[in-house]
Amino acid sequence: MEKKFNTSVVVGLQFGEEGKTRILKELSNDSDYIVIANCDNIKNTVKINDVEISLSVLPVEVINKNLNIIFAASTFIDINLLLEDIRVLEKHNLEIAKIWIDYRANIIMSYHILIEKSRQKLFGKNNIKNVMTGLSYAYLDKIQKNAIRFCDLLNMENFSLKLRNTLKEKNTILSKLGENEIEFEYIIEKYKEYANILKFNITDTMIDINNRILEGKKILFKTNTSTMLDINYGTYPDVNITNATISGICYNVGVSTNKIENKIGVLKAYTTRKDEGFLPTEVFYDIKEHLISKGEDNKSSLRCAWLDLGILKYSLLLNGVNKLYLTKLDVLSGLDKIKLGVAYEIDKIVYQTFPLNVSNLNEFSVLYKEFDGWQEDISNIKEYEKLPKNCKRYVEYIEGYLGIKFDKIAVAENENSYIDR
């Protein structure tokens, strides 16, 4: 009999903001371990006694003192920001989760941030936009086998040698970019202090995670990014630098996919995107205003689009989910007509999944399926059969097209607003 594990991974199937946070929160409530598969510098906010605390590195689950939070081998961490997060939480007298960092994890150094900011300033709008945290240039050092990792903090003699050699190159770059050079002595003294603080938190998390899985511990694997922003399979070059598929997440943490019991894919009933990349079913004017006001807290800078089944079919092929959640279905209430992107026509050829030659198009159009909308408020409905007929037609067409039924459908923002399909 095949062994069952107490493990879950949650992955977004679109461009982010699918509603993963609420699902992760529910799953993490009684988890033993939260494993961070990658760090993509998305700010987190926790609310304690009506006071909002902003975190730069630590996840919101850190305020659960019974948890163990693991930063896996693939993560990139700015130690200064990590320790600042801890200081802020301690200032509020909070007991926090135990924090473990894989000794293979990479350190974002101050020169990574300086170089990234200077290049952005130099190239302006012609440069691919980054979030100015040094992540891209830390990743570049990793690829060039020139990274400083957490294991180096356990041997300061080795750390010192690597830093001295690295600074020769980085200071040359900074000088050419018109920036001041970084002093070796200043950096080495700071990192000696960091090493003393963190030396007992650095371990081989790959071995630890696999042992805890076999012990039956409840483990949740977490990533903030989504499939269509994956470095390999997303809408390149408008992507993040991390792997955002289930197999990529497993690789990043050092766990085989057959040890993941619940492979949960999340999509919302329409599409949004923050950046300038591929978004073929994009909507404007009244439709965008409706979606922004009802579902996105009036974030006017967010781009909105109809649900794109070509992208979803592509994401499902990549992820192999065994559970599917639909969120924000209630946001579509009140629209007279609702469209679904069902295929792409490129140079008179029809594609039913995300087309790889999307950046070199001659003639490109989306083929749509149009549905009558519904006017009813569905936010208090608890049973699927009680949803409006037009709403069910929309849901069931998506299920039929994708070849998988939804396990849960969210019809409001509160935690108990799921309908079991």
Secondary structure, 3 states (H helix, E strand, C coil): CCCCCCEEEEEECCCCCCCHHHHHHHHHCCCCEEEECCCCCCCEEEEECCEEEEECCCCHHHHCCCCEEEECCCCEECHHHHHHHHHHHHHCCCCCCEEEEECCCEECCHHHHHHHHHHHHHHHHHCCCCCCCCHHHHHHHHHCCCCCEHHHHHCHHHHHHHHHHHHHHHHHHHHHCCCCCCCHHHHHHHHHHHHHHHCCCEECHHHHHHHHHHCCCCEEEECCCEHHHCCCCCCCCCCCCCCCCHHHHHHHHCCCHHHCCEEEEEEECCEEECCCCCCCCEECHHHHHHHHHHHCCCCCCCEEECEEHHHHHHHHHHHCCCEEEEECHHHHCCCCEEEEEEEEEECCEEECCCCCCHHHCCCEEEEEEEEECCCCCCCCCCCHHHCCHHHHHHHHHHHHHHCCCCCEEECCCCCCCEEEC
